[in-house]
Amino acid sequence: MPLVKELALARDLRNNQIANIYYFFGKDIAMIESFTRRLINKLVPADEQAVNFQKFDGKSFNIESFSDSCEAFPMFSERVAIAVNDLNADSLNAADFKYFTQILQNLPETTTVIIYATGVDLYKSKTKLSDKNQKLLGFCEKNGVACDFALKTLSESGKTIAKKVEKSGCSISKKTSEYLYEKCNGDTVLLNNEINKLCSYVEDGEITNEIVDLLCVKRLEADAFRLATAIVKCDGKTSYEIMDELFSLQTDAFMILSAVSMGFIDLYRAVVAKSCGKSSGDVVRDFAYPKYRSFAVSNAFRDSSNISPRSLRKCIEILSKTDIQIKSLRTDNRLLLEQAVAKMLISCRKY
């Protein structure tokens, strides 16, 4: 079938219209991750995932193991779910690509494969997939369901927020919904958490800008950036004070991690850009920063003097591993974040 929209995909899942193949790609990474998690939990309940769910890393993809997993029968469950994250079709030679599509074409009725991209570049230009990735997309459209999770405009996002708020029995104006979107930097996960918080507070009333300022983690990005700069300056005392402040606001650990990671990426881009004689405007343009986030690049240029690119790379690596741990381990998330801060402080002193 042709590319489906997110709303149609959500409707089909609610109606238990399940396909054997799903292909998720696009610029809205948070939404891709959200739909993927939702689909996996829909296909295989959490207590059955140990035996009926398997995830493959597309960057080290073993096609033989994948083939074996696809042939497995579900145990004490109706379905087997297999997720393939960040598979770039360009990495497959012609024979493996053909073999991969043959496996997908002959899946048992009880097996569903989800191919989704959250950390790999599938594009040959800003809008077009590379030829081989486009070919894989076409195959998945024909034999399953494919969805392009494109970033929404401010107006579109405002309408989506308003609908979610109205479903909870509350109200919000168009301007306030757009204001909330900007406050959350377009982060879908953060938006959903904030909407739930706001609706619980106003009950059946109206959400206003003043209430958004009162309740939302309005300082999250600013504090996350302060945390990133404190870490690279090896200021452990300030780093943990900021962490305490964020957790005292009952901020979700994943939201903190996401914001801090963004802060480090902003700093890294600024350091590299300055070493190449580029300006903050060049960074905003080259990395397609939305207008409301251009200030983050300016701040990164201001605060990135005498910072080692190597220490920034190491910190981003630590944050990436922590992201995997938060999503896969049952360890207390605050503890994982505090450990990550300690590791980053050590790395920054070393490099």
N, C-alpha and C positions, 0 to 999 in steps of 0.2 A: 504494500500500500504506500501512497505518498507519505512524505514527512508529516508526522502528526504534531499538533500543538500540545503544550503542557496540560491545558485544561482537558483536552480530549483524552490524553494519556491517563490523567487522574480519574476521569469518569470511567474509563475502561477498567481500571484497577478496582474501583469501587464496585463495578458490576461483574467482577470476576472473569473478565474477558482477557485471558492470559495467552500470550504468544510463546513460541519456542525460542525466538531470537529477539533481543533488544539491542539497539545501538544508540548510545547517548553521547553527544558531543556538543561543543559550543563554548561560548565565552563565560557563561554563568556557572562557574565551577561549583559554587555552594548549592545551587539548585540541582545540578547533576548528582552530587553526593547525596543530597536529600532524597531525591527520587530513587536512586539506586538502593539506599538503605531501606526505604519504604517498600520497594519491590521485593528485595530479598526476604524481608520479614513477612511479606504477604505470601511468598512462595513456600517458605520453610519457617515454621515457628522457631523462636530462639532456642528452645530446649531440644530441637531436633537438628540444629545447624552443625553440630559437631560431626555428624555422620552423613548429612545430606546436603551440605554446602561446602564448596571449595572455591578459593580465590587464587587466580594466577596473576603474576606480575608480568605485564606485557613487555617490559624492558629486558627480562630474562626468560622469555617464553619458551616452554618445552612442549612442542606440539604433540609429541607422543604421549606424555602424561595427560595433556588436555584431552586427547582422543580417548584414553582409557577412562577418564572421569566422566566423559559424556556417555559412555556405554553403561555406566553403573546404574543399578536399579535402586530406587528409594527404599530405605529401611524404616519401617514404622511411620511412614509419611507418604503423602500422595505424589511428591515431586522432589527431584534433585535440582538444585540451583548452582550454577557455575558462573562466577564473575571473572572477567578478564579486564584488568585495569591498565590503561596506558599502552595498549598495543598499537604501534605505528605500522601500518601495512607496508610502508616503505622498507621496513626491516626484514620482511619476508621475501625470500627469492621466489621465482615464478612457480617452482614445484611446491614449495611450502604453502604459498598463497592458494594454489589450486586444492591442495590437500585440506587446508583449513576450511575452505568453503564447502568442500565435499562432506567434511565432518558435520558442519552446520546444517547442510541440506538433508542429512540422514539422521538427525537427532531422534531419539526415542520420544514418544509422546509425553513421557514423564520427565523429560529434561528441558530446562530452560537455561539459555546462555545469555548473560548480560555483558555486553562489550561497552565499556565507558571510559572516557578520557578526562582526566583531571590534572595531569601533570606532564603532558606531552603535546608538542606542537604538530598538528595534523595538516596544517595549512601551507600552501605554496604562495599565498598572498593574504591580504587582510581578510578577504571574504571567501576565497576558494580553497577547498581541500586539495591536497596533492592528488595526482592522477590515480595512484593505487588506493589511497584512502577513499577517494570518490567512488572507485570501483567497488570497494567493500561496502560503502554506504548504499550504493545501488543494489547490491546483492541483499543486504539486510532489509531494505525497503520492500523488495520483491518477496522475500521469504519470512519476514517478521515485521517488527515495528522499529522505526527510527525517529528520533526526535532531536532537533537542533535547539539547544538551550541558549538562545541569544540573549544578550543583555537588553533589558527593557529601557525605554526612554523614561524620563522623570514622570511624564504625564501618565504613561501606561502603568508604571509602578504605583503611582498614587491611586489609580483606580483599583488596582489589585488589593492594596492595603485597605481601602474603603470597604470593599466587598467583604474582606475577612472580618473587619470590625463590625459591620452590620450583621453578619452571621452570628456574632456573639451577643447581639442585642444592644449594641452601643452605636454611637454615631461619631463621625469625624468629617471635617470639611476637606475639600480637595486640597486647599493650601496647606492644611495641617498634615494631611497624609503625605504630601510631597516633602514637607519639612521633616517629618519622621524618617522618611527614606534617606534624606541627606544626612541626618544625624547618625544613621546607622551605616553610612557609606555604601548603601546598596547591598549590604551583606544579608542574604536571605535568611540564614540561620539566626543572626542577631535580630533581624526584623520580626521573625515569628516569636521569639522570646519576649521582645519588647511589647508586641501587640497583646500577647497573653497577659503580661503584667499590667498594661494600661487598662485593658478591659476588666480585669479583676478589681482594679482600683475604682473606676467610675461606675461599675456595675451596669446600669441601664442608661447612664448619662452620656454626655458628649466629651470626647477627648479634645482638648485644646492645646495650643502651643505651650501655654503655661504649665499644663500637666505633663506634657512631654519633657519640658525642661526640668520639672520637679522630680520625675520618676526615672526617666531613661538614663542610661549610662552615658550621659552627655560628655563625660570626661574620658571615655574609654580610649579613643584614638590618641588624644593628647597625653593621657597618663601612660599609655602603652609606649608612645614615642619617648616620653621621659624615662621610662624603664629601660628601653633599648639604649639610650644615650648614657644612662647611669651604669649599665653593664659594661659598655665598651670603654668607659672611663674607670672601670674597676672599682666603682663605688658600691660596695656590698650593702652598706647600711641603708643608703637611699633606695637601692633596688628592692630590698625586702620591705621597706616602709611603704613603697608604692604598691607592692604585691598585697600587703595587708589592707591598704585602702580599697583596692579593687575588690578583694574578697569580702570586705565589710559591707560593700554595696550589693552583696549577693550576686556578683557577676559570675556567669557561667565560665568554667575553666576553659572550655573550648573557645569561647568568645575572646577571652584574654589572650590565649595562644594565637588566635588568628590576628588580633590587632598588633601584638608584639612582633609577629612574623612580618606583617606589613611594614612596621616601623624599621625593621632591619633591612628589608628589601629596599625601602626608600633610601636608607643610608648607603647601602651598597651601590645603588645606581648613582647616587650623588658622588661618591668617592671615585668611581670609575669614570663618570662623565667629566669630573674636574681634571682627572689625570689625562684626559684626551682633549682638553680645551673646550668642552661642551658647556652649554649654559643650562639653567633650570628649565628654560623654555624648550630647549632641545629634548630634555628628558620627558617633559609633559607631552610633547608632540610624538616622540618616538615610541613611548610606551602607552599612548592613548589614555592618559589620565583624564578622568572626567573633570569638568571645570571646577566642581566643588571640592576636588582633592588637590588642586594645584598648589594650595598652601603647604601641603605635606612635603612637596618637593622643595619648596623654598626653605622650609624649616630644616630639611635634610642637608641642603647646601650650606646653611648657616652653621649647623652643628657637627659637620663631618670632618672638620680640620684635624689633622694628626691622628686619624683613625686608620688602622691597618686593614687593607682589603682582605688579608688572610684571616684576621680575627673575625671579620664579618662573615666570611664564607663558613668558618667553623661554627659560628653561632647559628647561622641559617641551617646548617646540617644538623645541629643538636635539636633545633626547633622542629625540623622535619621528622626526626626520629621520635620526638615527644608526641607529635601529632599522631603517629602510628600507634604509640603506646596508649594514648588516651582513647583511641577508637577501638583498640583490641584487648586491652587489659582491664581487670577489675580493680586494680590498685586505685587508691584515692587520688583523684585528679589534681588536687592541690599539692599533694606530695610530689607528684610527677613534675608539676610546674616548678616547684621550689628546687627540686633536684636539677632541672634544666637550667635554672638561673645560676645555681652553684657551678655547674659544668661550664657555663658560658663565662662566668667570672674568672675561672681558672684558665680557660683558653685565652681570654683577653690579656691576662697577666703574662701568659707564656708567649703570645705572639705580638 
